[in-house]
Amino acid sequence: MNRLVHNPKSISCLDFLFTTKLFDLARFTRNFGFYGLVFFLRTLSNIVDGILLILCCYYFLLVHFDLKVLQFNNLIQSLNVHHLFVSFRVLIVNNTVLNHLIGLICLFAIFKLLYLLRFNPKTYLLAETIYQSAKGFIIILCFAFLNYFIFTLIGRLLFSNEENFKTFFVAFRVVLISSIRDAEPTDNVIFGSISRGLWQFFLWVFSAKIIEYFLISFVVQKFSTIRKTHQLTDEERIVGRIFQTFWTYFAFNKKI
């Protein structure tokens, strides 16, 4: 981030990319209207494009804001102004948000890449499995969120005197960390009583194992069903003919 602050070309590049994305969105909306935009978002691939565009724009805004704040702080230090200061609390929060945004952008970029590579039979099966399992994923995620919510409420009732369970948000974070780390002893997870140990054990069983195995079995079942009923698409036939012609041509030249 400090390298970007001292390099104005990087800020100009980010501004140009952000302006280009907004211009593309405005031009599409102007050409096709609001109903055309709604019709465009009816397919899953276009929804992924829209979400990816929004995430990128939001990422550019946060990065630009952080760069301006850091530039202002450097200006204050260079002018030696003592009665002004810059609070970096917002930058710390934005740094966490940016890390999550990068993960989301990479996730939706992978979905977009799978859609672009749908002519490959193996890639098509994977993309079709994700598409057919979308509703099931949503149901499983809702069930997982409900499970975390219930364990958070139980934790707040049983361990209300502990610092990690003073607020619901912090307690929910402790539940997520406890389930992901497979009951590994950490600073946030302390086995101080039998009730705490039982709570931790059942959280690990229901959140980290049962839901995980249920999700894996659901995806495997969907994948096997799609693989049995899969029929070649036009893209797969065209690409297959192209590769067949390509290898036939080079095999013929090799014999000559």
C-alpha positions as CSV (number, residue, x, y, z in Angstrom):
1,M,0.0,0.0,0.0
2,N,2.9,2.4,0.8
3,R,4.3,1.8,-2.7
4,L,1.0,2.8,-4.2
5,V,0.9,6.0,-2.2
6,H,4.2,7.2,-3.5
7,N,3.3,6.2,-7.1
8,P,0.6,8.5,-8.6
9,K,0.5,6.4,-11.7
10,S,-1.0,3.5,-9.8
11,I,-3.8,5.7,-8.5
12,S,-4.5,7.0,-11.9
13,C,-4.6,3.4,-13.2
14,L,-7.1,2.5,-10.5
15,D,-9.2,5.5,-11.3
16,F,-9.2,4.7,-15.0
17,L,-10.2,1.1,-14.4
18,F,-13.0,2.1,-12.1
19,T,-14.3,4.7,-14.5
20,T,-14.2,2.2,-17.3
21,K,-16.3,-0.3,-15.4
22,L,-18.8,2.3,-14.5
23,F,-19.0,3.6,-18.1
24,D,-19.6,0.0,-19.3
25,L,-22.4,-0.5,-16.8
26,A,-24.0,2.9,-17.7
27,R,-23.7,2.3,-21.4
28,F,-25.3,-1.1,-21.1
29,T,-28.2,0.3,-19.0
30,R,-28.7,3.2,-21.5
31,N,-28.8,0.9,-24.5
32,F,-31.1,-1.8,-23.2
33,G,-32.9,0.1,-20.4
34,F,-33.9,-1.1,-17.0
35,Y,-36.0,-4.0,-18.3
36,G,-33.1,-5.1,-20.5
37,L,-30.8,-5.1,-17.5
38,V,-33.3,-7.2,-15.5
39,F,-33.6,-9.6,-18.5
40,F,-29.8,-9.7,-18.7
41,L,-29.6,-10.8,-15.1
42,R,-32.0,-13.7,-15.6
43,T,-29.2,-16.2,-16.4
44,L,-26.7,-17.4,-13.9
45,S,-23.6,-16.5,-15.9
46,N,-24.8,-12.9,-16.3
47,I,-25.5,-12.7,-12.6
48,V,-21.9,-13.8,-11.9
49,D,-20.7,-11.1,-14.3
50,G,-22.8,-8.5,-12.5
51,I,-21.6,-9.6,-9.0
52,L,-18.0,-9.6,-10.2
53,L,-18.4,-6.1,-11.6
54,I,-19.9,-4.8,-8.4
55,L,-17.2,-6.4,-6.3
56,C,-14.5,-4.9,-8.5
57,C,-16.0,-1.4,-8.3
58,Y,-16.3,-1.7,-4.5
59,Y,-12.7,-2.9,-4.3
60,F,-11.5,0.1,-6.4
61,L,-13.4,2.5,-4.2
62,L,-11.9,1.1,-0.9
63,V,-8.4,1.1,-2.3
64,H,-8.7,4.6,-3.6
65,F,-10.1,5.8,-0.3
66,D,-7.2,4.2,1.6
67,L,-4.7,5.7,-0.7
68,K,-6.1,9.2,-0.3
69,V,-6.1,8.8,3.5
70,L,-2.4,7.7,3.5
71,Q,-1.5,10.5,1.1
72,F,-3.2,13.0,3.5
73,N,-1.2,11.5,6.4
74,N,2.0,11.9,4.5
75,L,1.1,15.5,3.7
76,I,0.5,16.2,7.4
77,Q,3.9,14.7,8.4
78,S,5.7,16.6,5.7
79,L,4.2,19.9,6.7
80,N,4.9,19.1,10.4
81,V,1.3,20.0,11.5
82,H,0.9,18.9,15.1
83,H,-2.7,19.7,15.8
84,L,-3.9,17.4,13.0
85,F,-3.9,13.6,12.9
86,V,-5.3,10.8,10.9
87,S,-7.2,7.9,12.5
88,F,-6.2,4.6,11.0
89,R,-9.1,2.7,12.5
90,V,-11.0,2.9,9.3
91,L,-8.0,1.7,7.3
92,I,-7.7,-1.3,9.6
93,V,-11.3,-2.2,9.0
94,N,-11.0,-1.6,5.3
95,N,-7.9,-3.8,5.2
96,T,-10.0,-6.7,6.6
97,V,-12.8,-5.9,4.1
98,L,-10.4,-5.8,1.2
99,N,-9.0,-9.3,2.1
100,H,-12.5,-10.7,2.1
101,L,-13.3,-8.9,-1.2
102,I,-10.2,-10.4,-2.8
103,G,-11.4,-13.8,-1.8
104,L,-14.9,-13.2,-3.2
105,I,-13.6,-11.7,-6.4
106,C,-11.3,-14.8,-6.9
107,L,-14.3,-17.1,-6.2
108,F,-16.6,-15.5,-8.7
109,A,-13.7,-15.2,-11.2
110,I,-13.3,-19.0,-10.9
111,F,-17.0,-19.4,-11.6
112,K,-16.7,-17.2,-14.7
113,L,-13.6,-19.2,-15.8
114,L,-15.6,-22.4,-15.5
115,Y,-18.4,-21.0,-17.6
116,L,-15.9,-19.9,-20.3
117,L,-14.3,-23.4,-20.3
118,R,-17.6,-25.2,-20.6
119,F,-16.6,-26.7,-23.9
120,N,-14.3,-29.0,-22.0
121,P,-16.3,-32.1,-20.9
122,K,-14.7,-32.3,-17.5
123,T,-15.1,-28.6,-16.9
124,Y,-18.7,-28.7,-18.1
125,L,-19.5,-31.5,-15.6
126,L,-18.0,-29.4,-12.8
127,A,-19.8,-26.2,-13.8
128,E,-23.1,-28.1,-14.3
129,T,-22.7,-29.7,-10.9
130,I,-22.3,-26.3,-9.3
131,Y,-25.2,-24.9,-11.2
132,Q,-27.5,-27.8,-10.4
133,S,-26.4,-27.8,-6.7
134,A,-27.0,-24.0,-6.3
135,K,-30.4,-24.5,-4.5
136,G,-29.0,-27.3,-2.3
137,F,-26.0,-25.1,-1.4
138,I,-28.3,-22.3,-0.3
139,I,-30.3,-24.7,1.9
140,I,-27.2,-26.2,3.4
141,L,-25.7,-22.7,4.1
142,C,-28.9,-21.6,5.7
143,F,-28.9,-24.8,7.9
144,A,-25.2,-24.2,8.8
145,F,-26.0,-20.5,9.7
146,L,-28.9,-21.7,11.8
147,N,-26.6,-24.3,13.5
148,Y,-24.0,-21.6,14.3
149,F,-26.7,-19.2,15.5
150,I,-28.1,-21.9,17.9
151,F,-24.7,-22.7,19.3
152,T,-24.0,-19.0,19.7
153,L,-27.1,-18.6,21.8
154,I,-26.3,-21.6,23.9
155,G,-22.8,-20.3,24.4
156,R,-24.0,-16.9,25.5
157,L,-26.4,-18.5,28.0
158,L,-23.9,-20.9,29.5
159,F,-20.8,-18.7,29.4
160,S,-22.1,-15.2,29.7
161,N,-19.4,-14.3,32.3
162,E,-16.6,-14.9,29.8
163,E,-15.1,-12.1,27.8
164,N,-15.6,-14.0,24.5
165,F,-19.3,-14.2,25.0
166,K,-20.1,-10.7,26.1
167,T,-21.6,-9.7,22.7
168,F,-23.4,-11.8,20.1
169,F,-21.0,-10.8,17.3
170,V,-17.9,-11.8,19.2
171,A,-19.6,-15.1,20.4
172,F,-20.5,-15.9,16.8
173,R,-16.9,-15.3,15.7
174,V,-15.8,-17.7,18.5
175,V,-18.2,-20.3,17.3
176,L,-16.9,-20.0,13.7
177,I,-13.3,-20.3,14.8
178,S,-14.0,-23.2,17.1
179,S,-15.8,-25.2,14.4
180,I,-13.2,-24.5,11.7
181,R,-10.1,-25.3,13.8
182,D,-11.5,-28.7,14.8
183,A,-11.6,-28.0,18.6
184,E,-8.0,-27.0,18.7
185,P,-7.1,-25.3,21.9
186,T,-6.6,-21.6,21.2
187,D,-6.8,-18.3,23.1
188,N,-10.5,-18.0,22.1
189,V,-11.4,-21.6,23.1
190,I,-10.7,-22.5,26.7
191,F,-11.9,-25.7,28.3
192,G,-12.7,-24.5,31.8
193,S,-15.5,-26.8,32.7
194,I,-17.4,-30.0,31.7
195,S,-20.2,-27.9,30.1
196,R,-17.6,-26.0,28.0
197,G,-16.0,-29.2,26.9
198,L,-19.4,-30.8,25.9
199,W,-20.4,-27.6,24.1
200,Q,-17.1,-27.6,22.2
201,F,-17.4,-31.3,21.3
202,F,-21.0,-31.1,20.0
203,L,-20.1,-27.9,18.1
204,W,-17.2,-29.8,16.4
205,V,-19.4,-32.8,15.6
206,F,-22.4,-30.9,14.2
207,S,-20.7,-27.9,12.6
208,A,-17.4,-29.3,11.4
209,K,-18.2,-32.9,10.6
210,I,-21.9,-33.6,10.0
211,I,-22.5,-30.6,7.8
212,E,-19.2,-31.1,6.0
213,Y,-19.9,-34.8,5.2
214,F,-23.5,-34.0,4.2
215,L,-22.2,-31.3,1.8
216,I,-19.7,-33.7,0.3
217,S,-22.2,-36.5,-0.2
218,F,-24.7,-34.0,-1.8
219,V,-22.1,-32.8,-4.3
220,V,-20.9,-36.3,-5.1
221,Q,-24.5,-37.5,-5.7
222,K,-25.2,-34.5,-8.0
223,F,-22.0,-35.1,-9.9
224,S,-22.6,-38.8,-10.5
225,T,-26.2,-38.0,-11.7
226,I,-25.0,-35.4,-14.1
227,R,-22.2,-37.6,-15.4
228,K,-24.6,-40.4,-16.2
229,T,-27.2,-38.2,-18.0
230,H,-24.7,-35.9,-19.7
231,Q,-25.0,-35.4,-23.5
232,L,-22.5,-33.7,-25.7
233,T,-23.2,-30.0,-26.3
234,D,-22.6,-28.1,-29.5
235,E,-19.5,-26.5,-28.1
236,E,-18.0,-29.8,-27.1
237,R,-18.6,-31.3,-30.6
238,I,-17.1,-28.3,-32.3
239,V,-14.0,-28.3,-30.1
240,G,-13.7,-32.1,-30.5
241,R,-13.7,-31.7,-34.2
242,I,-11.1,-28.9,-34.1
243,F,-8.7,-31.0,-32.0
244,Q,-9.3,-34.0,-34.2
245,T,-8.6,-32.1,-37.3
246,F,-5.5,-30.5,-35.7
247,W,-4.0,-33.9,-34.6
248,T,-4.9,-35.5,-38.0
249,Y,-3.2,-32.7,-39.9
250,F,0.0,-32.9,-37.9
251,A,0.0,-36.7,-38.0
252,F,-0.3,-36.5,-41.8
253,N,2.6,-34.1,-42.0
254,K,4.7,-36.3,-39.7
255,K,4.3,-39.2,-42.1
256,I,5.3,-37.1,-45.1
